[in-house]
Amino acid sequence: MTFRTILAATGFRRTLPLFIAAAAVGIAAPDGTIDRLGPIVLQPAVPVVTFVPVLVGFAFGILNDAWPVAVIARNRRLIASRAVSLAMATLLAILVVVVIASVSNVATAATLIRNVLWVAGLALAVGSLWGATYAWLPGVVFYLAAIVWGPSDSALSPYALLLAPVDQATDIVVPACVAAAALVIGVTNPRNLGWLPRVSP
């Protein structure tokens, strides 16, 4: 099995448009802000680049959602193919947010990486357990809750978890643990245990 075949088998190619869209949004409006959501005035205004991790999360949510054609025994090759695609997606996600942070004056790489860990981790777990149809839900709900909730004294508020700047180690450690658990779920992919997805010629 070639490296190209491994990535095709796990649906990695279908995530590329979302990574490209995420990079485009961040580069097009690195310092842009959203000050209104319909009738709701946002205080403070929310940086546009904070939406980038939501798009990245969508990519992780659909990563394993490819259809099978032949049932095979569960083996190391199957697990390795999922692990490789997830590793490639993780590296690509980090590259996207680091590049965006380098041109933005309103968000740091640490903040964007934290958000990717949260949103992509939740999307990957939901996508692997219940399918891509629902993978978008946790990231969108989390993001909208953070926007509508606004700043709070609580360290566990959606705003503090997703939109407040990273200023201590636990801000990264907790979402990193969530993402690590999601990667395990993604590699095992409970919805698709015993077969390889279809590979385009």
Beta strands, then each sheet from edge to edge (+ up, - down):
strand 1: 33-37
strand 2: 40-47
strand 3: 68-71
strand 4: 195-197
sheet 1: 1+ 2-
sheet 2: 3+ 4-
end
